[in-house]
Amino acid sequence: MKTKIWELDTKGYVSIDYPEEVRLAVLKAAKSWKHFCELPILIKKDLPYSNSSAGVGYELKDGSGVKGDKKENFDLALSANDWIEKNIHSIKSPEVSTFLTNSSFLVQLIRPMVFDFAKQVENEFGIEGFLEEVKNGSDVFFIRFIHYFGNREISDETASAHIDQGGFTLHLYESDPGLECLTYDKKWISMPVGDKETVIIPSAQLQLRSGGKLRALAHRVVATKKTAEDGRYSAVCFVQLKNTPKYNKEKWGRLQEMEPGFNYDLTSGDIGKYFKI
């Protein structure tokens, strides 16, 4: 898998073509996620979100709080198998079974892509031991399926601007346009995700781990004429770094509440104050 990996330093993201098997699996999982979202809320809530390990299960957010998103999402990690077994008795519909089967399979399938990307990053930017750290954390990187609700105004931020907390993020699927990133000179531009590729962006841990060579990319989702009315669906994979400190949310608050791009001009020393070191 060859990429323009050096563009992480200048553009803040790279696009990677899917292997055919992965592309078809992503589309299959996304389709079953849409069917899952159409289920009655009581069925979906029978698979409650758990913060054990990487977090797994269903979560409904009503948009409350500062810059809170109106959405529902479902997380699945490789470490979720035990959770699925414990909750299997709650499955009351074929749509739930199909979604869990398709999405659990996808988590395993994308591991080679994640490892290959980590290897390229290590080689290009001289981040010693990065591939090994990513491999060691493969049990806790997870896929999040998201459904942003409609009934919004055109150009509303359906996903508030933010950087991600982990190591890096793969944007696996977007049902519609509207995903945007903030360039390093502070301009919002479209960041399209096609059916045949994933876009990968650095997150907060990677900015710390790279000594500031790579900067976590601020991004958001804005409502189009279509999605303002109908909503939109997406799927992302969050790759967390087990041996790198985590963002100190207790001290600094939610990253959605920070000024977009606040991290772009921080020195390698300054970025460290935001982590649990």
C-alpha positions as CSV (number, residue, x, y, z in Angstrom):
1,M,0.0,0.0,0.0
2,K,1.8,3.1,-1.3
3,T,0.7,6.5,-0.2
4,K,1.9,10.1,-0.3
5,I,2.7,9.7,3.4
6,W,4.7,12.9,3.5
7,E,1.4,14.8,3.0
8,L,0.6,14.2,6.6
9,D,3.1,17.0,7.4
10,T,1.6,19.5,4.9
11,K,-2.0,18.6,4.2
12,G,-2.8,16.8,7.5
13,Y,-4.3,13.8,5.8
14,V,-3.7,11.1,3.2
15,S,-6.0,9.0,1.1
16,I,-5.5,5.3,0.8
17,D,-7.2,3.0,-1.7
18,Y,-9.1,0.1,-0.2
19,P,-8.2,-3.5,-1.1
20,E,-11.4,-4.8,-2.8
21,E,-12.2,-7.1,0.0
22,V,-12.0,-4.3,2.5
23,R,-14.1,-1.9,0.3
24,L,-16.9,-4.4,0.0
25,A,-16.9,-5.2,3.7
26,V,-17.1,-1.5,4.6
27,L,-20.1,-1.0,2.3
28,K,-21.8,-4.1,3.7
29,A,-21.3,-3.0,7.3
30,A,-22.5,0.5,6.5
31,K,-25.7,-0.9,4.9
32,S,-26.4,-3.1,7.9
33,W,-25.7,-0.1,10.2
34,K,-28.5,1.9,8.4
35,H,-30.9,-1.0,9.0
36,F,-29.9,-1.1,12.6
37,C,-30.6,2.6,13.1
38,E,-34.1,2.0,11.8
39,L,-34.9,-0.3,14.7
40,P,-37.1,0.9,17.6
41,I,-35.0,2.6,20.3
42,L,-35.9,0.1,22.9
43,I,-34.2,-2.7,20.9
44,K,-31.1,-0.6,20.4
45,K,-30.8,0.3,24.0
46,D,-30.7,-3.4,24.9
47,L,-27.1,-3.2,23.7
48,P,-25.9,-0.5,26.1
49,Y,-22.6,1.3,25.8
50,S,-19.9,0.1,28.2
51,N,-16.6,2.0,29.0
52,S,-14.7,-1.2,29.7
53,S,-11.7,-1.6,27.4
54,A,-12.0,0.7,24.4
55,G,-15.7,1.1,24.8
56,V,-18.4,-0.9,23.1
57,G,-22.1,-0.8,22.4
58,Y,-24.9,1.6,21.5
59,E,-25.0,5.2,22.7
60,L,-27.6,7.9,22.0
61,K,-26.7,11.6,22.3
62,D,-29.3,14.3,22.3
63,G,-27.0,17.3,21.6
64,S,-27.1,18.6,25.2
65,G,-24.1,20.4,26.6
66,V,-21.7,22.7,25.0
67,K,-21.3,21.8,21.3
68,G,-23.0,18.4,21.9
69,D,-23.8,16.4,18.7
70,K,-27.3,15.0,18.0
71,K,-26.5,11.4,17.0
72,E,-26.5,7.8,17.8
73,N,-23.4,5.6,17.5
74,F,-22.2,2.0,18.1
75,D,-18.6,1.1,19.0
76,L,-16.9,-2.2,18.4
77,A,-13.3,-3.3,19.2
78,L,-11.4,-6.5,18.8
79,S,-11.8,-6.8,22.5
80,A,-15.6,-6.7,22.2
81,N,-16.1,-10.4,21.7
82,D,-16.7,-11.1,25.4
83,W,-19.1,-8.2,25.6
84,I,-21.1,-9.6,22.6
85,E,-21.3,-13.0,24.2
86,K,-22.6,-11.5,27.4
87,N,-25.3,-9.5,25.6
88,I,-26.2,-12.1,23.0
89,H,-29.4,-12.8,24.9
90,S,-30.6,-9.3,24.3
91,I,-30.6,-9.7,20.5
92,K,-34.2,-9.6,19.4
93,S,-34.0,-9.0,15.7
94,P,-32.0,-10.3,12.6
95,E,-31.0,-6.7,11.9
96,V,-29.0,-6.6,15.1
97,S,-27.4,-10.0,14.4
98,T,-26.4,-9.0,10.9
99,F,-25.0,-5.7,12.0
100,L,-22.8,-7.2,14.7
101,T,-21.6,-9.9,12.3
102,N,-20.7,-7.5,9.6
103,S,-19.1,-4.9,11.8
104,S,-17.1,-7.3,14.0
105,F,-15.6,-8.9,10.9
106,L,-14.6,-5.5,9.6
107,V,-12.6,-4.7,12.7
108,Q,-10.4,-7.7,12.1
109,L,-10.2,-7.1,8.3
110,I,-8.7,-3.6,8.4
111,R,-5.8,-4.5,10.7
112,P,-3.3,-5.0,7.8
113,M,-4.1,-1.5,6.5
114,V,-3.6,0.0,9.9
115,F,-0.2,-1.7,10.4
116,D,1.0,-0.8,7.0
117,F,0.1,2.8,7.5
118,A,1.9,2.8,10.9
119,K,5.0,1.3,9.3
120,Q,5.1,4.1,6.7
121,V,4.7,6.8,9.3
122,E,7.5,5.3,11.4
123,N,9.9,5.2,8.4
124,E,9.0,8.6,6.9
125,F,9.0,10.6,10.1
126,G,11.5,8.6,12.1
127,I,9.1,7.7,15.0
128,E,11.0,4.8,16.4
129,G,8.9,1.8,17.6
130,F,5.6,3.3,16.3
131,L,4.5,0.2,14.3
132,E,5.2,-2.0,17.3
133,E,3.1,0.3,19.6
134,V,0.2,0.2,17.2
135,K,0.3,-3.6,17.0
136,N,0.4,-3.9,20.7
137,G,-2.7,-1.8,21.0
138,S,-4.7,-3.6,18.3
139,D,-7.1,-5.1,20.8
140,V,-8.4,-1.6,21.7
141,F,-8.6,0.3,18.5
142,F,-12.2,0.4,17.5
143,I,-14.7,1.2,14.8
144,R,-17.5,3.7,15.5
145,F,-20.6,3.7,13.4
146,I,-22.4,7.0,13.5
147,H,-25.8,8.3,12.5
148,Y,-26.3,12.0,12.6
149,F,-29.9,13.0,12.8
150,G,-31.7,15.3,10.4
151,N,-34.0,18.2,11.2
152,R,-31.1,20.6,11.0
153,E,-30.4,23.8,9.1
154,I,-28.2,23.8,6.1
155,S,-24.5,24.5,7.1
156,D,-25.1,23.6,10.7
157,E,-22.2,21.7,12.3
158,T,-23.8,18.3,12.7
159,A,-20.4,17.2,14.1
160,S,-18.7,20.0,16.0
161,A,-15.2,20.9,15.1
162,H,-12.5,19.0,17.0
163,I,-9.4,16.9,16.9
164,D,-9.5,13.2,17.9
165,Q,-7.9,12.0,21.1
166,G,-6.1,8.8,19.9
167,G,-3.2,8.1,17.6
168,F,-4.8,8.4,14.2
169,T,-8.3,8.0,12.6
170,L,-9.4,6.2,9.5
171,H,-12.5,7.7,7.9
172,L,-14.0,4.5,6.4
173,Y,-17.3,5.6,5.1
174,E,-19.4,8.8,4.6
175,S,-22.9,8.5,3.2
176,D,-22.9,12.1,1.9
177,P,-20.6,15.1,1.4
178,G,-20.1,17.5,4.4
179,L,-16.8,16.2,6.0
180,E,-14.4,19.1,6.3
181,C,-11.0,19.7,7.7
182,L,-9.2,22.8,8.9
183,T,-6.0,23.4,7.0
184,Y,-2.9,24.3,8.9
185,D,-3.3,27.9,7.7
186,K,-6.8,27.9,9.3
187,K,-9.1,27.4,6.3
188,W,-12.0,25.0,6.2
189,I,-12.0,22.7,3.1
190,S,-13.8,19.7,1.9
191,M,-12.3,16.3,2.9
192,P,-14.1,13.8,0.6
193,V,-14.2,10.1,1.4
194,G,-15.0,8.0,-1.6
195,D,-16.4,4.4,-1.9
196,K,-12.9,3.1,-2.9
197,E,-10.7,4.8,-0.3
198,T,-10.2,5.8,3.3
199,V,-8.8,9.1,4.5
200,I,-6.4,8.9,7.5
201,I,-5.7,11.8,9.8
202,P,-3.3,12.3,12.8
203,S,-4.9,12.6,16.2
204,A,-3.7,14.1,19.5
205,Q,-1.6,11.2,20.7
206,L,0.4,11.1,17.4
207,Q,1.2,14.8,17.7
208,L,2.7,14.1,21.1
209,R,4.4,10.9,20.0
210,S,6.0,12.5,17.0
211,G,7.3,15.4,19.0
212,G,5.1,17.8,17.0
213,K,6.2,16.6,13.6
214,L,2.6,15.6,12.8
215,R,-0.3,17.7,14.0
216,A,-3.7,16.4,14.9
217,L,-6.1,17.6,12.2
218,A,-9.2,19.5,13.2
219,H,-12.3,18.4,11.4
220,R,-16.1,18.7,11.4
221,V,-19.2,17.7,9.5
222,V,-21.6,20.4,8.1
223,A,-25.1,19.8,6.9
224,T,-25.9,19.9,3.2
225,K,-29.4,20.5,1.8
226,K,-29.9,16.7,1.8
227,T,-28.4,15.8,5.2
228,A,-30.0,18.7,7.0
229,E,-33.3,17.0,6.3
230,D,-32.4,13.3,6.1
231,G,-29.3,13.0,8.3
232,R,-26.2,11.1,7.4
233,Y,-24.2,8.0,8.2
234,S,-20.5,7.4,8.7
235,A,-17.9,4.9,10.0
236,V,-14.5,5.7,11.5
237,C,-11.7,3.6,13.0
238,F,-9.9,5.1,16.0
239,V,-6.4,3.8,16.5
240,Q,-5.3,4.3,20.1
241,L,-1.7,4.2,21.4
242,K,-1.4,2.1,24.5
243,N,2.0,3.3,25.6
244,T,1.5,7.0,24.9
245,P,-0.2,9.2,27.5
246,K,-3.8,10.1,27.0
247,Y,-5.4,13.5,26.6
248,N,-6.3,14.9,30.0
249,K,-10.0,15.5,29.5
250,E,-10.6,16.0,33.2
251,K,-8.3,19.0,33.3
252,W,-8.9,20.5,29.8
253,G,-12.5,19.5,29.0
254,R,-13.9,18.1,25.7
255,L,-11.9,18.7,22.6
256,Q,-15.0,19.9,20.9
257,E,-15.0,22.9,23.2
258,M,-11.4,23.9,22.3
259,E,-10.7,26.5,19.6
260,P,-10.3,24.6,16.3
261,G,-6.6,24.5,15.4
262,F,-5.5,25.4,18.9
263,N,-2.8,22.7,18.6
264,Y,-1.4,23.7,15.3
265,D,1.3,26.1,16.5
266,L,2.1,24.4,19.8
267,T,5.8,23.4,20.4
268,S,6.6,19.8,21.2
269,G,7.0,20.9,24.8
270,D,3.7,22.8,25.0
271,I,1.6,20.0,23.6
272,G,2.6,17.8,26.5
273,K,0.7,19.8,29.1
274,Y,-2.6,18.5,27.6
275,F,-1.8,14.9,28.5
276,K,-1.7,12.7,31.6
277,I,2.0,12.5,31.9
